[in-house]
Amino acid sequence: MVDAPTSTQFVFQRMLGNVQSGVWETGAQIPSERSLIEEFGVSRIAIREALSMLRGLGVVEISHGRRTRVKSVDAGTLSDLLPLMLIGGQQTFDQVFEVRLALESQTATLAARRRTPEQLSRLDELLAQFRKAMSNGGDKAAQVVDLEFHLEIARASANPLFPTLLEALAGFVSFAQKESCRNDAVRGERAVLAHESIVDAIRDRDADRARVEMESHLRYSMTRKIEAENAE
């Protein structure tokens, strides 16, 4: 039995797929080393290296004298896993955009229905910070505030899975935000107005308008990014 140079990566991806699909459930013991060797047709070294990679990412727990178990996955783990799950390049950002569109349209809808006075106050505060940051040229501080703004809306949905998933996408989200408003005062002003419209809809508890405003904001940002790429 001879391993190809990519055998460890092959096994790693297959194991990760078992976790993602639920074949290996959280808390469950994974098959024995001998069973994995037979299943994947690779050497013991490849199996152990792949398991070590999964352990390093926090996906599995390996205890001395005990079988390896699947751990629960939090936002930090997802952030590490996403670059491995996605293909890269333009297709990756298209995929992330599709997820964001579905995710944040729903968070805005639910936030309008479920937000608390404290959460609305926090959104007003973040809106003011974003407006100030954009007036100063839309630097990195604006990106940080922008991400926190979207995360606060996700928290206001009262579903803890939404902020966890959005936080996992944070690296891709920040890049898209940077690209969509790069060196363009008009785009920056448009972003501020979009944030204002989203907050107003959430303030009025208008779920349908919140969804439409969020979707419009995200679609515009993605369109501007594509236009910027085509102009280069």
N, CA and C of each residue as an Amber inpcrd file, in Angstrom:
protein
   696
   0.8460000  -1.1850000   0.0000000   0.0000000   0.0000000   0.0000000
   0.8870000   1.2430000   0.0000000   0.8030000   2.0380000  -1.0640000
   1.6640000   3.2060000  -1.2080000   0.8170000   4.4690000  -1.1750000
   1.2000000   5.4100000  -0.3220000   0.4730000   6.6690000  -0.2020000
   0.9430000   7.6600000  -1.2490000  -0.0130000   8.3320000  -1.8910000
   0.3330000   9.4420000  -2.7740000   0.7440000  10.6230000  -1.9100000
   1.4480000  11.5930000  -2.4870000   1.8800000  12.7410000  -1.6930000
   0.7270000  13.4830000  -1.0090000  -0.4770000  13.3730000  -1.5570000
  -1.6170000  14.1000000  -1.0010000  -2.5340000  13.2020000  -0.1690000
  -2.0600000  12.0310000   0.2260000  -2.9350000  11.0920000   0.9350000
  -3.4250000  11.6480000   2.2660000  -2.5620000  12.3470000   2.9960000
  -2.9700000  12.9090000   4.2760000  -4.0710000  13.9510000   4.0800000
  -3.8780000  14.8130000   3.0780000  -4.8940000  15.8290000   2.8060000
  -6.1970000  15.1800000   2.3470000  -6.0960000  14.1310000   1.5530000
  -7.2780000  13.4010000   1.0990000  -8.0610000  12.8560000   2.2850000
  -7.3490000  12.2120000   3.2030000  -8.0050000  11.6360000   4.3750000
  -8.5950000  12.7450000   5.2520000  -7.8320000  13.8260000   5.4140000
  -8.3130000  14.9560000   6.2150000  -9.6370000  15.4900000   5.6780000
  -9.7190000  15.6910000   4.3640000 -10.9410000  16.2150000   3.7650000
 -12.0940000  15.2330000   3.9270000 -11.8290000  13.9530000   3.7900000
 -12.8770000  12.9420000   3.9410000 -13.3760000  12.9030000   5.3910000
 -12.4540000  12.9760000   6.3350000 -12.8400000  12.9860000   7.7470000
 -13.6350000  14.2350000   8.0870000 -13.1710000  15.3640000   7.5680000
 -13.8780000  16.6210000   7.8020000 -15.2800000  16.5440000   7.2120000
 -15.4050000  15.9160000   6.0570000 -16.7130000  15.7400000   5.4450000
 -17.6220000  14.8800000   6.3030000 -17.0720000  13.8710000   6.9640000
 -17.8650000  13.0310000   7.8580000 -18.4080000  13.8280000   9.0420000
 -17.5910000  14.7730000   9.5280000 -18.0370000  15.6180000  10.6360000
 -19.1180000  16.5920000  10.1650000 -18.8600000  17.2380000   9.0130000
 -19.8150000  18.2170000   8.4770000 -21.1730000  17.5880000   8.1990000
 -21.1680000  16.3910000   7.6440000 -22.4140000  15.7530000   7.2300000
 -23.1430000  15.0660000   8.3750000 -22.4720000  14.9380000   9.5230000
 -23.0990000  14.2840000  10.6520000 -22.8890000  12.7810000  10.6900000
 -22.1310000  12.2520000   9.7330000 -21.8010000  10.8190000   9.7680000
 -21.0580000  10.5260000  11.0680000 -20.1510000  11.4380000  11.4400000
 -19.5040000  11.3760000  12.7490000 -20.1500000  12.4680000  13.5910000
 -21.0210000  12.1000000  14.4880000 -21.7760000  13.0550000  15.2850000
 -20.9380000  13.6180000  16.4330000 -21.3180000  14.7990000  16.8950000
 -20.6290000  15.4370000  18.0160000 -20.7010000  14.5440000  19.2510000
 -19.5360000  14.3140000  19.8640000 -19.4710000  13.4890000  21.0590000
 -19.2860000  12.0130000  20.7850000 -19.4740000  11.6010000  19.5360000
 -19.3680000  10.1740000  19.2000000 -17.9130000   9.7760000  18.9780000
 -17.6160000   8.5030000  19.2100000 -16.2970000   7.9770000  18.9110000
 -16.1900000   7.7100000  17.4140000 -15.0460000   8.0530000  16.8390000
 -14.8500000   7.7650000  15.4270000 -14.3310000   6.3280000  15.3010000
 -14.3700000   5.7410000  14.1120000 -13.9030000   4.3570000  13.9400000
 -12.4490000   4.1830000  14.3780000 -12.1030000   2.9590000  14.6510000
 -10.7400000   2.6460000  15.0810000  -9.7390000   2.9430000  13.9710000
  -8.4940000   3.0290000  14.3550000  -7.4360000   3.3040000  13.3890000
  -7.4000000   2.2390000  12.2950000  -7.5550000   0.9850000  12.6890000
  -7.5370000  -0.1040000  11.7200000  -8.7000000   0.0430000  10.7270000
  -9.8840000   0.4120000  11.2300000 -11.0510000   0.5930000  10.3580000
 -10.8430000   1.7430000   9.3840000 -10.1990000   2.8130000   9.8680000
  -9.9460000   3.9720000   9.0050000  -8.9470000   3.6290000   7.9070000
  -7.9440000   2.8390000   8.2480000  -6.9630000   2.4100000   7.2500000
  -7.6500000   1.6230000   6.1480000  -8.5550000   0.7370000   6.5420000
  -9.2800000  -0.0670000   5.5580000 -10.2380000   0.7820000   4.7390000
 -10.8940000   1.7290000   5.3980000 -11.8840000   2.5680000   4.7090000
 -11.2440000   3.4660000   3.6650000 -10.1340000   4.1070000   4.0280000
  -9.5270000   5.0920000   3.1360000  -8.4050000   4.5170000   2.2830000
  -7.9200000   3.3130000   2.6050000  -6.8850000   2.6840000   1.8030000
  -5.5540000   3.3950000   1.8310000  -5.2040000   3.9330000   3.0140000
  -3.9200000   4.6270000   3.1520000  -3.1680000   4.0480000   4.3410000
  -1.9930000   4.5590000   4.5800000  -1.1700000   4.0400000   5.6660000
  -1.5960000   4.5870000   7.0230000  -1.0760000   3.9720000   8.0740000
  -1.3370000   4.4300000   9.4420000  -0.8050000   5.8440000   9.6520000
   0.3050000   6.1560000   8.9970000   0.8860000   7.5010000   9.1290000
  -0.0810000   8.5600000   8.6160000  -0.6730000   8.3210000   7.4480000
  -1.6200000   9.2950000   6.8730000  -2.8230000   9.4830000   7.7790000
  -3.3120000   8.3890000   8.3580000  -4.4600000   8.4700000   9.2650000
  -4.1050000   9.3180000  10.4840000  -2.9570000   9.0420000  11.0630000
  -2.5530000   9.7700000  12.2740000  -2.2880000  11.2460000  11.9900000
  -1.6920000  11.5300000  10.8400000  -1.4340000  12.9340000  10.4900000
  -2.7440000  13.6850000  10.2700000  -3.6980000  13.0460000   9.6040000
  -4.9920000  13.6860000   9.3670000  -5.7180000  13.9340000  10.6800000
  -5.6820000  12.9640000  11.5880000  -6.3140000  13.1360000  12.8990000
  -5.6320000  14.2420000  13.7010000  -4.3170000  14.3320000  13.5470000
  -3.5750000  15.3890000  14.2380000  -3.9940000  16.7580000  13.7200000
  -4.2230000  16.8650000  12.4100000  -4.6900000  18.1280000  11.8270000
  -6.0650000  18.4900000  12.3700000  -6.9520000  17.5090000  12.4630000
  -8.2920000  17.7630000  12.9870000  -8.2360000  18.1570000  14.4600000
  -7.3540000  17.5240000  15.1900000  -7.1940000  17.8830000  16.6050000
  -6.6730000  19.3110000  16.7360000  -5.7200000  19.6800000  15.8850000
  -5.1820000  21.0330000  15.9310000  -6.2300000  22.0940000  15.6670000
  -7.2340000  21.7530000  14.8620000  -8.3150000  22.6900000  14.5650000
  -9.4400000  22.6290000  15.5880000  -9.3390000  21.6980000  16.5320000
 -10.3650000  21.5920000  17.5540000 -11.5800000  20.7960000  17.1450000
 -11.4500000  19.9900000  16.0900000 -12.5920000  19.2160000  15.5990000
 -12.7390000  17.9010000  16.3540000 -11.6220000  17.2890000  16.7300000
 -11.6700000  16.0270000  17.4630000 -10.8250000  16.1300000  18.7290000
 -11.0970000  15.2290000  19.6440000 -10.3550000  15.1550000  20.9040000
  -9.7190000  13.7760000  21.0040000  -8.3990000  13.7690000  21.1340000
  -7.6650000  12.5110000  21.2020000  -7.1050000  12.3570000  22.6100000
  -7.5730000  11.3350000  23.3180000  -7.1150000  11.0830000  24.6860000
  -6.3140000   9.7850000  24.7290000  -5.2850000   9.7910000  25.5410000
  -4.4270000   8.6130000  25.6530000  -5.2310000   7.4260000  26.1950000
  -5.1660000   6.3180000  25.4780000  -5.8440000   5.1110000  25.9270000
  -7.3370000   5.0960000  25.6370000  -7.8410000   6.1190000  24.9610000
  -9.2690000   6.1680000  24.6490000  -9.4560000   6.4630000  23.1670000
 -10.6280000   6.1140000  22.6400000 -10.9250000   6.3610000  21.2330000
 -11.1290000   7.8620000  20.9960000 -10.8090000   8.2950000  19.8040000
 -10.9700000   9.6890000  19.4220000 -12.4410000  10.0390000  19.3020000
 -12.8150000  11.2190000  19.8350000 -14.1990000  11.6780000  19.7890000
 -14.3080000  12.9910000  19.0180000 -15.4930000  13.2390000  18.4420000
 -15.7650000  14.4820000  17.7280000 -16.1780000  15.5450000  18.7440000
 -15.5560000  16.7240000  18.6670000 -15.8840000  17.8120000  19.5780000
 -16.9410000  18.7200000  18.9630000 -17.5820000  19.5220000  19.8140000
 -18.5120000  20.5220000  19.2970000 -17.7100000  21.6220000  18.6190000
 -18.3020000  22.2550000  17.6170000 -17.6120000  23.2620000  16.8150000
 -18.1490000  24.6410000  17.1530000 -17.2560000  25.5630000  17.5540000
 -17.6660000  26.9310000  17.8530000 -17.2200000  27.8710000  16.7410000
 -17.4360000  29.1660000  16.9530000 -17.1160000  30.1420000  15.9050000
 -15.6350000  30.1380000  15.5510000 -14.7780000  29.9840000  16.5680000
 -13.3510000  29.9710000  16.2910000 -12.9460000  28.8010000  15.4180000
 -13.5190000  27.6480000  15.7030000 -13.2310000  26.4690000  14.8950000
 -13.7080000  26.6610000  13.4720000 -14.9220000  27.2080000  13.3130000
 -15.4570000  27.4440000  11.9800000 -14.5740000  28.3980000  11.1870000
 -14.0510000  29.4110000  11.8640000 -13.1730000  30.3650000  11.1820000
 -11.9350000  29.6670000  10.6290000 -11.4230000  28.6910000  11.3810000
 -10.2620000  27.9440000  10.9120000 -10.6220000  26.9910000   9.7850000
 -11.8360000  26.4560000   9.8330000 -12.2460000  25.4480000   8.8590000
 -12.6800000  26.0380000   7.5320000 -13.2530000  27.2300000   7.5450000
 -13.8140000  27.7810000   6.3180000 -12.8210000  27.8570000   5.1620000
 -11.5860000  28.3340000   5.3880000 -10.6470000  28.3550000   4.2540000
 -10.3990000  26.9680000   3.6770000 -10.5720000  25.9240000   4.4990000
 -10.3530000  24.5590000   4.0200000 -11.5680000  24.0250000   3.2920000
 -12.7620000  24.5490000   3.6290000 -13.9960000  24.0810000   3.0130000
 -14.2300000  24.7340000   1.6540000 -13.7190000  25.9670000   1.5020000
 -13.9990000  26.7340000   0.3010000 -12.8820000  26.5910000  -0.7230000
 -13.2050000  26.8690000  -1.9640000 -12.2860000  26.6100000  -3.0710000
 -11.2360000  27.6980000  -3.2110000 -11.6160000  28.9430000  -3.0220000
 -10.6910000  30.0550000  -3.1660000 -10.9920000  30.8790000  -4.3990000
 -10.4320000  32.0900000  -4.4730000 -10.6350000  32.9600000  -5.6160000
 -12.0470000  33.5200000  -5.6860000 -12.4500000  33.9200000  -6.8930000
 -13.7540000  34.5510000  -7.0810000 -14.8960000  33.6260000  -6.6650000
 -14.7510000  32.3250000  -6.9400000 -15.8340000  31.4090000  -6.5890000
 -16.0680000  31.3970000  -5.0840000 -14.9950000  31.4780000  -4.3070000
 -15.1360000  31.5120000  -2.8620000 -15.9620000  32.7110000  -2.4290000
 -15.6570000  33.8880000  -2.9670000 -16.3850000  35.0770000  -2.5470000
 -17.8220000  35.0610000  -3.0470000 -18.0600000  34.4410000  -4.1870000
 -19.4390000  34.2540000  -4.6410000 -20.1920000  33.3690000  -3.6630000
 -19.5440000  32.3220000  -3.1940000 -20.1730000  31.4130000  -2.2450000
 -20.4460000  32.1130000  -0.9160000 -19.4680000  32.8690000  -0.4400000
 -19.6420000  33.5920000   0.8150000 -20.7610000  34.6170000   0.6890000
 -20.8340000  35.2900000  -0.4570000 -21.8980000  36.2740000  -0.6740000
 -23.2630000  35.6080000  -0.6170000 -23.3990000  34.4420000  -1.2440000
 -24.6790000  33.7360000  -1.2260000 -25.0850000  33.3740000   0.2010000
 -24.1050000  32.9400000   0.9990000 -24.4010000  32.5910000   2.3910000
 -24.7800000  33.8340000   3.1810000 -24.0150000  34.9080000   2.9950000
 -24.3150000  36.1550000   3.7040000 -25.6970000  36.6770000   3.3470000
 -26.0510000  36.6130000   2.0760000 -27.3400000  37.1200000   1.6370000
 -28.4720000  36.3830000   2.3390000 -28.3750000  35.0650000   2.3750000
 -29.4100000  34.2710000   3.0450000 -29.3890000  34.5040000   4.5520000
 -28.1900000  34.5270000   5.1170000 -28.0300000  34.6570000   6.5600000
 -28.4950000  36.0170000   7.0720000 -27.9820000  37.0870000   6.4480000
 -28.2410000  38.4160000   6.9910000 -29.6040000  38.9800000   6.6130000
 -30.1880000  38.4900000   5.5370000 -31.5710000  38.8780000   5.2500000
 -32.4750000  38.3820000   6.3710000 -32.1770000  37.1880000   6.8570000
 -32.9660000  36.6090000   7.9390000 -32.6650000  37.2630000   9.2790000
 -31.3870000  37.5790000   9.5380000 -31.0710000  38.2200000  10.8220000
 -31.7280000  39.5850000  10.9200000 -31.7570000  40.3230000   9.8190000
 -32.4020000  41.6350000   9.8330000 -33.9080000  41.4930000  10.0790000
 -34.4980000  40.4930000   9.4410000 -35.9310000  40.2420000   9.6280000
 -36.2460000  39.9400000  11.0900000 -35.4860000  39.0320000  11.6810000
 -35.7350000  38.6340000  13.0590000 -35.3620000  39.7340000  14.0470000
 -34.3130000  40.4900000  13.7420000 -33.9150000  41.5820000  14.6290000
 -35.0240000  42.6220000  14.7380000 -35.7000000  42.8960000  13.6200000
 -36.8000000  43.8590000  13.6450000 -37.9360000  43.3730000  14.5440000
 -38.1080000  42.0890000  14.6360000 -39.1680000  41.5200000  15.4620000
 -38.7720000  41.3430000  16.9220000 -37.4930000  41.0470000  17.1530000
 -37.0770000  40.5920000  18.4740000 -36.1170000  41.5170000  19.2200000
 -35.6370000  42.5590000  18.5860000 -34.5950000  43.3850000  19.2160000
 -35.1200000  43.9810000  20.5270000 -34.1770000  44.1670000  21.4420000
 -34.4940000  44.8060000  22.7140000 -34.1410000  46.2850000  22.6260000
 -34.6370000  47.1060000  23.5420000 -34.2410000  48.5270000  23.5460000
 -32.7330000  48.6930000  23.6630000 -32.1070000  47.8400000  24.4440000
 -30.6510000  47.9230000  24.6190000 -29.9240000  47.6140000  23.3120000
 -30.4030000  46.6410000  22.5790000 -29.7790000  46.2900000  21.3060000
 -29.9760000  47.3930000  20.2770000 -31.1510000  48.0190000  20.2820000
 -31.3860000  49.1450000  19.3770000 -30.4480000  50.2980000  19.7120000
 -30.2710000  50.5500000  21.0010000 -29.3520000  51.6070000  21.4270000
 -27.9310000  51.3060000  20.9660000 -27.5410000  50.0380000  21.0420000
 -26.2040000  49.6420000  20.5970000 -26.0610000  49.8370000  19.0940000
 -27.0990000  49.5240000  18.3270000 -27.0510000  49.7340000  16.8760000
 -26.9170000  51.2110000  16.5410000 -27.6230000  52.0720000  17.2810000
 -27.4920000  53.5190000  17.0720000 -26.0630000  53.9750000  17.3520000
 -25.4800000  53.4120000  18.4010000 -24.1040000  53.7540000  18.7670000
 -23.1270000  53.3240000  17.6770000 -23.3030000  52.1100000  17.1780000
 -22.4190000  51.6020000  16.1220000 -22.6180000  52.3750000  14.8200000
 -23.8430000  52.7770000  14.5480000 -24.1180000  53.5800000  13.3560000
 -23.3680000  54.9070000  13.4240000 -23.3820000  55.5450000  14.5930000
 -22.6660000  56.8140000  14.7670000 -21.1630000  56.6110000  14.6010000
 -20.6480000  55.5190000  15.1420000 -19.2160000  55.2260000  15.0030000
 -18.8510000  54.9660000  13.5480000 -19.7190000  54.2460000  12.8460000
 -19.4590000  53.9440000  11.4390000 -19.4830000  55.2140000  10.5960000
 -20.4510000  56.0610000  10.8550000 -20.5600000  57.3260000  10.1260000
 -19.2940000  58.1620000  10.3160000 -18.7930000  58.2260000  11.5560000
 -17.5820000  58.9920000  11.8600000 -16.3640000  58.3840000  11.1730000
 -16.2690000  57.0470000  11.2350000 -15.1210000  56.3640000  10.6240000
 -15.1000000  56.5620000   9.1180000 -16.2630000  56.5070000   8.4820000
 -16.3250000  56.6940000   7.0390000 -16.0010000  58.1310000   6.6560000
 -16.3760000  59.0810000   7.4920000 -16.0600000  60.4790000   7.1950000
 -14.5650000  60.7430000   7.2850000 -13.8660000  59.8320000   7.9990000
 -12.4110000  59.9550000   8.1280000 -11.6680000  59.1550000   7.0660000
 -12.3960000  58.6810000   6.0650000 -11.7580000  57.9950000   4.9540000
 -12.0280000  56.5120000   4.8650000 -12.8320000  55.9810000   5.7680000
 -13.1800000  54.5670000   5.6890000 -12.0010000  53.6490000   5.8890000
 -11.2160000  53.8910000   6.9310000 -10.0340000  53.0730000   7.1830000
 -10.4150000  51.7630000   7.8630000  -9.4200000  51.1050000   8.4130000
  -9.6520000  49.8050000   9.0320000 -10.6470000  49.8910000  10.1760000
 -10.6610000  51.0290000  10.8720000 -11.6090000  51.2080000  11.9740000
 -13.0370000  51.0840000  11.4790000 -13.2990000  51.5770000  10.2790000
 -14.6410000  51.4820000   9.7030000 -15.0140000  50.0360000   9.4440000
 -14.0560000  49.2280000   8.9930000 -14.3160000  47.8140000   8.7430000
 -14.6630000  47.0830000  10.0350000 -13.9470000  47.4150000  11.1120000
 -14.1950000  46.7780000  12.4030000 -15.5960000  47.1240000  12.9060000
 -15.9450000  48.4050000  12.8110000 -17.2700000  48.8390000  13.2550000
 -18.3570000  48.2410000  12.3750000 -18.0960000  48.1750000  11.0790000
 -19.0680000  47.6150000  10.1460000 -19.3770000  46.1610000  10.4930000
 -18.3430000  45.3860000  10.7470000 -18.5440000  43.9890000  11.1020000
 -19.3080000  43.8690000  12.4140000 -18.9660000  44.6960000  13.3930000
 -19.6570000  44.6590000  14.6760000 -21.1310000  45.0420000  14.5180000
 -21.4050000  45.9650000  13.6100000 -22.7810000  46.3660000  13.3140000
 -23.5930000  45.1700000  12.8270000 -23.0310000  44.4410000  11.8720000
 -23.7360000  43.2760000  11.3280000 -23.8550000  42.1620000  12.3770000
 -22.8410000  42.0140000  13.2150000 -22.9040000  41.0200000  14.2760000
 -23.9690000  41.3750000  15.3070000 -24.1110000  42.6670000  15.6060000
 -25.1190000  43.0930000  16.5830000 -26.5280000  42.8210000  16.0710000
 -26.7280000  42.9980000  14.7850000 -28.0270000  42.6500000  14.1920000
 -28.2640000  41.1520000  14.3230000 -27.2160000  40.3650000  14.0830000
 -27.3410000  38.9110000  14.2240000 -27.6760000  38.5370000  15.6650000
 -27.0560000  39.2180000  16.6250000 -27.3630000  38.9350000  18.0320000
 -28.8070000  39.3030000  18.3660000 -29.2780000  40.3910000  17.7570000
 -30.6510000  40.8470000  18.0200000 -31.6930000  39.8890000  17.4600000
 -31.2650000  38.9450000  16.6370000 -32.1970000  37.9500000  16.1030000
 -32.6410000  36.9760000  17.1920000 -31.9040000  36.9600000  18.3020000
 -32.1850000  36.0780000  19.4390000 -31.9630000  34.6060000  19.0990000
 -31.1950000  34.3710000  18.0500000 -30.7910000  33.0000000  17.6960000
 -29.2680000  32.9650000  17.7250000 -28.6660000  32.3120000  18.7170000
 -27.2070000  32.3530000  18.8720000 -26.4230000  31.7540000  17.7110000
 -27.0830000  30.9630000  16.8640000 -26.3790000  30.3820000  15.7250000
 -26.0220000  31.4390000  14.6830000 -26.8440000  32.4600000  14.5400000
 -26.5800000  33.4750000  13.5170000 -25.2850000  34.2500000  13.7800000
 -25.0660000  34.8140000  14.9740000 -23.7830000  35.5030000  15.1900000
 -22.5950000  34.5580000  15.1180000 -22.7890000  33.3060000  15.5270000
 -21.6910000  32.3330000  15.4450000 -21.2790000  32.1080000  14.0000000
 -22.2550000  31.9190000  13.1220000 -21.9620000  31.6840000  11.7070000
 -21.3670000  32.9280000  11.0550000 -21.9150000  34.1000000  11.3680000
 -21.4040000  35.3290000  10.7650000 -19.9940000  35.6160000  11.2400000
 -19.7240000  35.3400000  12.4990000 -18.3760000  35.5580000  13.0240000
 -17.3790000  34.6290000  12.3480000 -17.8390000  33.4260000  12.0230000
 -16.9710000  32.4790000  11.3210000 -16.6020000  32.9780000   9.9370000
 -17.4750000  33.7700000   9.3410000 -17.2300000  34.3290000   8.0080000
 -16.4740000  35.6490000   8.0720000 -16.0900000  36.0790000   9.2600000
 -15.5810000  37.4320000   9.4740000 -14.4480000  37.8200000   8.5340000
 -13.5010000  36.9070000   8.3180000 -12.3710000  37.2430000   7.4520000
 -12.7970000  37.5750000   6.0440000 -13.7160000  36.7970000   5.4800000
 -14.2120000  37.0400000   4.1330000 -15.0820000  38.2960000   4.0910000
 -15.8760000  38.5000000   5.1530000 -16.7480000  39.6730000   5.2190000
 -15.9200000  40.9460000   5.2410000 -14.8700000  40.9750000   6.0420000
 -14.0170000  42.1650000   6.1400000 -13.3530000  42.4850000   4.8150000
 -12.9050000  41.4470000   4.1090000 -12.2720000  41.6680000   2.8120000
 -13.2650000  42.2850000   1.8400000 -14.4790000  41.7470000   1.8020000
 -15.4950000  42.2640000   0.8900000 -15.8580000  43.6970000   1.2310000
 -15.9310000  44.0150000   2.5310000 -16.2360000  45.3770000   2.9490000
 -15.1380000  46.3380000   2.4990000 -13.9040000  45.9190000   2.6610000
 -12.7630000  46.7560000   2.2600000 -12.7830000  47.0180000   0.7670000
 -13.0370000  45.9490000  -0.0160000 -13.0240000  46.0830000  -1.4680000
 -14.1910000  46.9180000  -1.9800000 -15.3610000  46.7910000  -1.3560000
 -16.5450000  47.4650000  -1.8750000 -16.5080000  48.9710000  -1.6610000
 -15.7500000  49.4500000  -0.6750000 -15.7120000  50.8890000  -0.3960000
 -14.3240000  51.4910000  -0.5990000 -13.4450000  50.7550000  -1.2280000
 -12.0540000  51.1800000  -1.3610000 -11.9240000  52.4490000  -2.1870000
 -11.3360000  53.4810000  -1.5580000 -11.0180000  54.7320000  -2.2490000
 -12.2110000  55.3090000  -3.0240000 -13.3770000  55.2580000  -2.4440000
 -14.5610000  55.7630000  -3.1400000 -15.5100000  56.3870000  -2.1300000
 -15.5450000  57.7210000  -2.0840000 -16.3790000  58.4300000  -1.1200000
 -17.8650000  58.1770000  -1.3660000 -18.2430000  58.0230000  -2.6340000
 -19.6450000  57.7780000  -2.9610000 -20.1030000  56.4340000  -2.3940000
 -19.2770000  55.4210000  -2.5640000 -19.6140000  54.1010000  -2.0170000
 -19.6990000  54.1660000  -0.4960000 -18.7750000  54.9000000   0.1130000
 -18.7780000  55.0270000   1.5620000 -20.0500000  55.6890000   2.0560000
 -20.4790000  56.7580000   1.3930000 -21.7120000  57.4470000   1.7780000
 -22.9170000  56.5430000   1.5700000 -22.8830000  55.7750000   0.5030000
 -23.9730000  54.8320000   0.2460000 -24.0560000  53.7880000   1.3660000
 -22.9110000  53.3580000   1.8500000 -22.8780000  52.3770000   2.9370000
 -23.4770000  52.9560000   4.2120000 -23.1530000  54.2110000   4.4920000
 -23.7070000  54.8790000   5.6770000 -25.2280000  54.9760000   5.5690000
 -25.7190000  55.3910000   4.4140000 -27.1670000  55.5150000   4.2090000
 -27.8550000  54.1590000   4.3380000 -27.1990000  53.1220000   3.8350000
 -27.7710000  51.7780000   3.9310000 -27.8810000  51.3450000   5.3890000
 -26.8490000  51.6090000   6.1620000 -26.8920000  51.2720000   7.5820000
 -28.0080000  52.0250000   8.2930000 -28.1620000  53.2900000   7.9450000
 -29.2220000  54.1000000   8.5520000 -30.6020000  53.5170000   8.2320000
 -30.7930000  53.1070000   6.9950000 -32.0810000  52.5490000   6.5770000
 -32.3760000  51.2300000   7.2880000 -31.3500000  50.4260000   7.4660000
 -31.5200000  49.1450000   8.1570000 -31.9120000  49.3810000   9.6180000
 -31.2130000  50.3050000  10.2700000 -31.5140000  50.6030000  11.6740000
 -32.9180000  51.1830000  11.8140000 -33.3060000  52.0640000  10.9000000
 -34.6490000  52.6530000  10.9590000 -35.7240000  51.5740000  10.8570000
 -35.5110000  50.6000000   9.9740000 -36.4850000  49.5180000   9.8150000
 -36.5570000  48.6640000  11.0750000 -35.3980000  48.3980000  11.6660000
 -35.3670000  47.6130000  12.9090000 -36.0150000  48.4040000  14.0410000
 -35.7830000  49.7080000  14.0630000 -36.3890000  50.5700000  15.0800000
 -37.9170000  50.5180000  14.9910000 -38.4160000  50.5490000  13.7490000
 -39.8680000  50.5510000  13.5140000 -40.4720000  49.1420000  13.6010000
 -39.6320000  48.1550000  13.8580000 -40.0660000  46.7480000  13.9020000
 -40.7380000  46.3280000  12.5960000 -40.2200000  46.8870000  11.5110000
 -40.7310000  46.5580000  10.1750000 -39.8390000  45.4630000   9.5940000
 -40.2370000  44.2100000   9.8060000 -39.4040000  43.0770000   9.4170000
 -39.1910000  42.9890000   7.9130000 -40.2340000  43.2260000   7.1430000
 -40.1090000  43.1390000   5.6870000 -39.1590000  44.2020000   5.1490000
 -39.2780000  45.4150000   5.6610000 -38.3930000  46.4910000   5.1900000
 -36.9570000  46.2440000   5.6260000 -36.7690000  45.7070000   6.8210000
 -35.4180000  45.3960000   7.2960000 -34.7570000  44.3750000   6.3820000
 -35.5090000  43.3730000   5.9870000 -34.9750000  42.3550000   5.0900000
 -34.5950000  42.9620000   3.7410000 -35.4830000  43.7820000   3.1830000
 -35.2410000  44.3960000   1.8740000 -34.0310000  45.3240000   1.9350000
 -33.9390000  46.1280000   2.9920000 -32.8180000  47.0690000   3.1160000
 -31.4920000  46.3230000   3.2610000 -31.4890000  45.2450000   4.0360000
 -30.2560000  44.4730000   4.1980000 -29.8620000  43.8130000   2.8810000
 -30.8280000  43.2130000   2.2060000 -30.5290000  42.5550000   0.9340000
 -30.0140000  43.5540000  -0.0920000 -30.6340000  44.7170000  -0.1530000
 -30.2010000  45.7590000  -1.0830000 -28.7720000  46.1980000  -0.7660000
 -28.4790000  46.3670000   0.5040000 -27.1420000  46.7790000   0.9430000
 -26.0850000  45.7610000   0.5270000 -26.3650000  44.4870000   0.7650000
 -25.3970000  43.4450000   0.4340000 -25.2110000  43.3020000  -1.0730000
 -26.3130000  43.3720000  -1.8070000 -26.2180000  43.2390000  -3.2680000
 -25.4450000  44.4090000  -3.8730000 -25.6630000  45.5940000  -3.3650000
 -24.9330000  46.7650000  -3.8660000 -23.4390000  46.6250000  -3.5840000
 -23.1080000  46.1810000  -2.3640000 -21.7040000  46.0060000  -2.0010000
 -21.0260000  45.0000000  -2.9150000 -21.7070000  43.9060000  -3.1990000
 -21.1330000  42.8830000  -4.0700000 -20.9930000  43.4030000  -5.4940000
 -21.9810000  44.1550000  -5.9670000 -21.9180000  44.7260000  -7.3210000
 -20.7450000  45.6840000  -7.4580000 -20.5340000  46.5080000  -6.4400000
 -19.4320000  47.4670000  -6.5000000 -18.0860000  46.7420000  -6.5030000
 -17.9930000  45.6460000  -5.7590000 -16.7550000  44.8670000  -5.7390000
 -16.4580000  44.2900000  -7.1200000 -17.4840000  43.7560000  -7.7740000
 -17.2980000  43.1770000  -9.1110000 -16.8860000  44.2560000 -10.0950000
 -17.5200000  45.4270000 -10.0210000 -17.1890000  46.5350000 -10.9250000
 -15.7430000  46.9840000 -10.7140000 -15.3160000  47.0090000  -9.4390000
 -13.9380000  47.4160000  -9.1510000 -12.9400000  46.4310000  -9.7420000
 -13.2650000  45.1360000  -9.6510000 -12.3810000  44.1080000 -10.2050000
 -12.3050000  44.2170000 -11.7290000 -13.4410000  44.4710000 -12.3750000
 -13.4640000  44.5600000 -13.8280000 -12.7190000  45.7840000 -14.3420000
 -12.6500000  46.8170000 -13.4860000 -11.9680000  48.0350000 -13.9030000
 -10.4620000  47.9290000 -13.7960000  -9.9860000  46.9230000 -13.0410000
  -8.5360000  46.7770000 -12.8520000  -7.8560000  46.1300000 -14.0370000
